[in-house]
Structures are given as C-alpha cells and as structure tokens.
Amino acid sequence: MVHTMSLVHDDLPCMDDDDLRRGKPTCHVVYGEPIAVLTGDALLSLSFHHMARVDSYPPDIDADKHPARVVRAIGELARCIGSEGLVAGQVVDLEMTGSSETVPLDRLEYIHLHKTAALLEASVVIGAILGGGSDEQIERLRKYARSIGLLFQVVDDILDVTKSSEELGKTAGKDLASDKTTYPKLLGLEKSREFAEKLLSDAREQLLGFDQEKAAPLLHLANYIAYRQN
C-alpha cells in the first residue's frame, strides 16, 4: 500500500509527471489529479490502520504478547516514509531536477537512500522487528536493504538509457529528457554497472551472518534486482 502510494504521488504532474506506469496509464491520467492525490492519501492511512490491527498479523507473531514490537514497527514505517525518509528524498530530488549545477554523487545517493531504499528498508526492517530479531541482526538487514535500494535505482537508471518504453513498461529516456541527474549521467554507463556489482556484493555480505536457508529469499531478491531487464 505504501509503495503504491509513493508511485501514485510520484507520477503526479507536480512531481515526476509520468503518463505510464508498468505499461498502463498512470492514476492521474485515468482519474484526474485530485483523485490521484486522494488515492495516495487513502493508501497511506490504510497502511497504518492495517499495521495497528491485531488481526493483521499471522499466528506466529502474537501482537497481543509483543505490543512493543508492533509499536516499534509502526514507528519504523513512519520514519522511513516521512521527513527523515521518502519525503526528504523527494524534496531534494525536486530541487535538483533541472538545476544547472552538477549534482555530486553523495547528493544523488542521499536522494535514493531516502526514496527507493527507504521503502525497502522499511519492508525488511519491519519484518526483522516483528520476527524478534536482535538489534545487530536488524542493523545488518537495514544495511542489506539500503544496498539493494541503491542497487534498484542504479539498475533503473541503466535500463532507462538502454531499453525502450515497450520493454520497460514506462516512459524510457524521461530522466535524460528532463535533465535529471542519474548514475549513468554522473558516472558513465560502465562505471554505473561496476557500482551496481559492488552494491550487490555488499548486500550479499550482510546476509552471511544468517541461516542461509532462511536468508535465501533475500539473496534471490538482491539477484533479481541486479539482473532484471525491466
């Protein structure tokens, strides 16, 4: 729900102004901008409503017995999507779009750590919190999530300049057309690919301290993000 909210709002004319998402017209194109804004608002509210309900959790996570975990998880979600996370990243992203100054690598990394990576961080860390992970395990998984979050964006930037709109299911080359700073623009295509490999390696390293069978889905996710074609 939170991810969908972020996409609906990100596509708005006042934000990235995208007409296509996953090969289909975006929410504001079909239903108008006011309904798209309200759709995102409703999804965000519904996500917190869902997390606050005891019956939302599976039997192996007894929310009645572990209320502190639930409260911590809700706080983690709020932090990752608010002024310390998604919102902060979007503000800096908008400020940099169309700017005549060259965006330094650390500023570009800040944007994506607080946007794409923040959503993945919330997903992974919330699972670790509710599952009773130790603080050390939670922080290792946080680092893993940040690595795959940046990895997703680097790969996304590479695909944007190497694939067509039909292959991507969204408007290709839009970042270049809007003079938006991307990893290929800043580093070049080959260096961007090398950076993606490093991020994949970093993500894999954070999983080494876990039971490999249990960590397998997270390893698969990292590999999928690294080698996806759209």
C-alpha positions in Angstrom: 0.0 0.0 0.0 2.8 2.4 0.9 4.7 1.6 -2.2 1.7 2.1 -4.4 1.0 5.4 -2.7 4.6 6.5 -3.4 4.2 5.6 -7.1 0.8 7.3 -7.5 2.2 10.5 -5.9 5.5 10.3 -7.8 3.7 10.2 -11.1 1.7 13.4 -10.5 2.3 16.4 -12.8 3.7 18.4 -9.8 6.3 15.6 -9.2 7.7 13.5 -12.0 4.8 14.0 -14.3 4.7 10.4 -15.8 1.9 9.2 -18.1 2.9 5.5 -18.0 3.4 3.1 -15.1 4.0 -0.6 -15.8 2.7 -0.2 -19.3 -0.6 1.4 -18.3 -1.8 5.0 -18.0 -0.9 6.4 -14.5 -3.6 7.1 -11.9 -3.9 10.8 -12.5 -4.2 10.3 -16.3 -7.1 8.0 -15.9 -8.9 9.6 -12.9 -7.6 13.1 -12.7 -5.1 14.7 -10.4 -7.4 15.3 -7.3 -8.4 11.6 -7.2 -4.8 10.5 -7.6 -3.8 12.7 -4.6 -6.6 11.3 -2.5 -5.9 7.7 -3.6 -2.3 8.1 -2.3 -3.6 9.6 0.9 -6.1 6.8 1.4 -3.5 4.1 0.8 -1.1 5.7 3.4 -3.8 5.9 6.0 -4.9 2.3 5.3 -1.4 1.0 5.7 -1.2 2.3 9.3 -4.7 1.1 10.0 -3.6 -2.3 8.8 -0.5 -2.4 11.0 -2.4 -1.3 14.1 -4.9 -4.1 13.9 -4.1 -7.2 16.0 -5.8 -9.5 13.5 -3.5 -8.3 10.7 -0.6 -10.5 12.0 -0.1 -14.2 11.3 -0.4 -16.7 14.2 3.4 -16.9 14.8 3.5 -13.2 15.5 1.2 -12.6 18.5 0.7 -8.9 18.6 -1.0 -9.1 22.0 2.1 -10.6 23.5 4.6 -8.3 21.8 2.9 -4.9 21.6 6.4 -3.2 21.8 7.4 -4.9 18.6 4.3 -3.6 16.8 4.8 0.0 18.1 8.4 -0.1 17.0 7.5 -1.4 13.6 4.9 1.3 13.1 7.5 3.9 14.2 10.0 2.4 11.7 7.5 2.7 8.9 6.6 6.3 9.8 10.3 7.3 9.9 11.1 5.7 6.6 8.3 7.4 4.6 8.3 10.8 6.4 10.6 13.8 6.7 13.5 11.5 7.6 12.9 9.2 4.6 10.8 9.3 1.5 9.6 12.9 1.8 13.2 14.2 2.4 14.5 12.3 -0.7 11.7 13.6 -2.9 12.3 17.2 -1.7 16.0 17.1 -2.7 15.1 15.2 -5.9 12.7 18.0 -6.9 15.3 20.7 -6.0 17.9 19.0 -8.2 15.7 18.4 -11.2 16.5 20.9 -14.0 19.2 22.5 -11.8 22.2 24.0 -13.7 24.6 22.8 -11.0 26.1 19.3 -11.2 24.7 17.1 -8.6 27.5 15.4 -6.6 27.5 11.6 -6.1 26.8 11.9 -2.4 23.7 14.1 -3.0 22.4 11.6 -5.6 23.0 8.8 -3.1 21.1 10.8 -0.4 18.1 11.1 -2.7 17.9 7.4 -3.4 18.7 6.3 0.1 15.7 8.3 1.2 13.4 7.2 -1.6 13.7 3.8 -3.1 16.0 2.4 -0.4 13.8 3.8 2.4 10.8 1.8 1.2 12.8 -1.4 1.0 14.4 -0.6 4.4 11.0 -0.3 6.0 9.9 -3.6 4.5 13.0 -5.6 5.6 13.5 -4.0 9.0 9.8 -4.2 10.0 9.9 -8.0 9.3 13.1 -8.3 11.4 11.5 -6.3 14.3 8.2 -8.3 14.3 10.2 -11.6 14.0 12.1 -10.8 17.2 15.5 -10.1 15.6 18.3 -8.8 17.7 19.5 -5.2 17.3 22.6 -6.5 15.5 20.5 -8.6 13.1 18.2 -5.7 12.5 21.0 -3.4 11.6 22.6 -5.9 9.3 19.3 -6.2 7.5 19.0 -2.4 7.4 22.4 -2.3 5.6 21.2 -5.0 3.2 18.0 -3.1 2.4 19.9 0.1 1.8 22.3 -1.7 -0.6 19.5 -3.3 -2.6 17.6 0.0 -2.6 20.5 1.9 -4.2 21.1 -1.1 -6.4 17.5 -0.9 -7.7 18.0 2.7 -8.6 21.3 2.3 -10.3 19.9 -0.6 -12.4 16.8 1.5 -13.1 18.9 4.4 -14.4 20.9 2.0 -16.6 17.7 0.5 -18.0 16.3 3.9 -18.7 19.1 4.6 -21.2 19.4 1.1 -22.6 15.8 -0.1 -23.0 12.7 1.1 -24.9 9.4 2.2 -23.4 7.8 -1.0 -24.6 10.4 -3.1 -22.8 10.3 -1.1 -19.6 6.5 -0.6 -19.4 7.1 3.1 -18.6 8.4 6.1 -20.5 12.1 5.4 -21.4 14.7 8.2 -21.5 12.5 10.6 -19.5 15.2 11.3 -16.9 17.6 12.3 -19.7 14.9 14.5 -21.4 14.2 16.3 -18.1 17.9 16.8 -17.4 17.6 14.7 -14.3 20.9 13.6 -12.7 21.3 9.8 -12.9 24.1 7.4 -12.2 24.9 6.9 -16.0 24.9 10.7 -16.4 27.2 11.2 -13.5 29.5 8.1 -13.7 29.0 6.8 -17.2 27.4 3.5 -18.2 30.3 1.2 -17.4 31.1 2.8 -14.0 27.4 2.6 -13.1 27.5 -1.2 -13.9 30.5 -1.6 -11.7 28.8 0.3 -8.9 25.8 -2.0 -9.2 28.0 -5.1 -8.8 29.6 -3.6 -5.7 26.2 -2.9 -4.2 25.1 -6.5 -4.9 28.3 -7.7 -3.2 27.6 -5.5 -0.2 24.1 -6.8 0.1 25.2 -10.4 -0.1 27.8 -9.8 2.6 25.2 -8.6 5.1 23.4 -11.9 4.7 26.4 -14.0 5.6 25.6 -14.0 9.3 22.2 -15.5 8.9 21.0 -19.1 8.4 21.5 -19.4 4.6 18.2 -21.3 4.0 16.2 -18.5 5.8 18.3 -15.8 4.0 17.7 -17.4 0.6 14.7 -15.3 -0.4 16.6 -12.1 0.4 19.5 -13.3 -1.6 17.2 -14.1 -4.5 15.6 -10.7 -4.3 19.1 -9.0 -4.5 20.0 -11.0 -7.5 16.7 -10.3 -9.2 17.1 -6.6 -8.7 20.6 -6.7 -10.1 19.8 -8.6 -13.2 16.3 -7.6 -14.1 15.6 -6.3 -17.6 12.6 -4.0 -16.9 
